[in-house]
């Protein structure tokens, strides 16, 4: 694994929103491993260092969620990395709040950021770590839900999820994706659409 990309939206107005969960995990990893994120030669912030005994590049796109793929493609080209050497971290409404799931490949599951990455890389064959942010009530618009902040009572679960996600990334880099999948993946309470993800 060469590149770990956390998806989200740049700007203070999006801090703490469900859609920015991927950003938060990358920020946590950067702080813990003393990796400084700075402007890259493209639409992203990036920094390199060692995590789990592996030299890795962390990045967050600055393109906004719907155009995430453009920045991800730029960093892969800059680092001469293949899609299989990329780990994408993103929020997922199809998982219960706090739940994690790692997959080697799959569809976008209705996630615009993943859809953009798939389109720009022209493949679904890249690993992803999905972070459960819950599903809105029937009367709440999905876009409004993911762009809203977590409720105060949800924050302890979110903090635990971010911590576990950071440890999962370390596990992937140290022990490999298959071993880490066996440890991290939990049975989903909410069924994922059958055409959205594959193992």
N, C-alpha and C positions, 0 to 999 in steps of 0.2 A: 504494500500500500504506500503510495507516494503522496497523495493529496487527500486532505479531509476538508470538505466544503460544507459549511453550514448555511442553509437557505433562510432568507428573511427579507425584510424591507429596511433600507437605511433611513436614518433620521430619528430625531428624538420623539416625534409623534407616534412612532411605531414601537418604541421601547416597551417591553413588558407585555406585548400582545401575543396571542396564541401562535400567530403565523411566524413569529420571530424566535420560536423555541430553538431552531437550528443555530441561529446566531449566538444564543446564550450558551449553548454547549461548547461551541468553538471558543468563545470568550473565556469560559471556565478553563478549558484546556490550555489556552494561551497564558493565563495568569498562573496556573499551577506549574507549568513547565517553563515559565519565564521566556516565552516566545513573544516578541514584540510584533504586533500587527501594524503594518504601515502601507502606504499607497503602493500598489503594484503597477506594472506597465500594462495597464488595462483597467477595466471597470470593476476593480476588486481591491480589498485590503488583504494583505498576505504576510506571512512570516514563517520561517523555517527553524526547526530544532529537532531534538530527539525526544520521542515519546515511546515508552515500551521497548526501549533499546533500538528503535528504528528511526532513521532520519526521515522526517515528514514535513510537508508544507501544509499549513493551515490557511484557509481563505474564506472570506465572506464576500459575496457579490455586492456591488453598489448599483445594480441595474434595476432594482425592484424585482419582486418575486416573479412576475410574469415573464421577465426576460433573463432569468437566472442562467439559462443555458448559454447565453452569449459569453458571460464572464467565466463560466466553468470551462467552456471550450477554449477560451483565451489562456487560462492557466494551464490546461493540459498541453496546449501547444508550446507554451513557454517552458514547461518542465519536461517536454518530450515524453509525456506519460500516456498510456493507453487507458481507455475507459475502465478496464478491469482493475486499474491501480488507483481508482477514485473511490472514496467513500462519501456519499451525500447524506447529510443529516437534515431531517425536515419534520415538521409537525404532521399529524395524521388524525383527522376527525373520526376515522373508523376504528380507532383504538380508544379504550377507556382512558380517562385521565390518569397519567402516571405510568401507563403500560409502555413497554419497549418491544420492538420487533426488528430483527435484522434479516435482510433478504439479500441474496446474491444478485438478483435481477428482478424485473417485473415491470408492469405497466405503471401508469401515473396515478391510478386510484382516484382520479378527479382532482389531483393536486396540480395547480398551474405551474408551480416551480419545477416539479418533476417532469411535467409535460414539456416544458421549455428545454430542460436538460436533454431529455430523450430526443427531441426534435433537432437540437443543435449538434448532438453527438451522433445522431442517426443510429442509435442503438438503445436497447433496454438493458444491455448486459453490463451493468455497473452496480456494485453493492450500495445498499442504503440502510441507514439506521432511522427508523420511524419512531416518533415520539407522540404518545397518545395525549391529545388535548381535549378529548371529549366531543360529543355531538350536541348541537343546539336543539332546543325544544322546537316542536313543529312550526311554531309561529314566528321563529327568529330566522332571518335571512342568513344563509351560510357565509356569505362574504362579510357581513357585519359581524358575525360571530368570531371568525378567525382574526379579524382586525381589531377586535375588542381585547381589553386586558383581562387577565385571569382575575377571578373573584378573590377577595381577601381570604376567604375560608379555603380556597384551593391552593394557596401559595405553599403551605407545607408539603403538599403532595408534589407540586411542581419542583420545589427545591430538591426533594428526594429523587425525582425523575432525572433532573439535570445531573445530579451527582452520579447516579447509576449509569447514565448515558456516557459521562466522561470516563467512568471505569470500563464501560463496554468498548469504547474506542481504544483505550489502552490495551484491553484484552485482545482486540483484533490485531493490533500492531505487534503485540508480544507473542500471542499464542496462535494467531491465525483466525480466519473468519469462521470456519466450521466448528472449532472447539468453543469459540465465544458464542456462536448462535445457540449451541446446546445449553449453555449456561443461562443466557439472557432471555431467549424467547419463551414467552408464556402463552398459555392458551387464551385467545381473545374472547372476551365476554360478548362483544358485538361482532357479528359475522361480517367479514370483508367481502365486498362484491366479488363474485367468482372470476371475473375477467380483469381485476385490477392488479393482482400480484401473483407471482409465481415464485416458488422456492428457489 
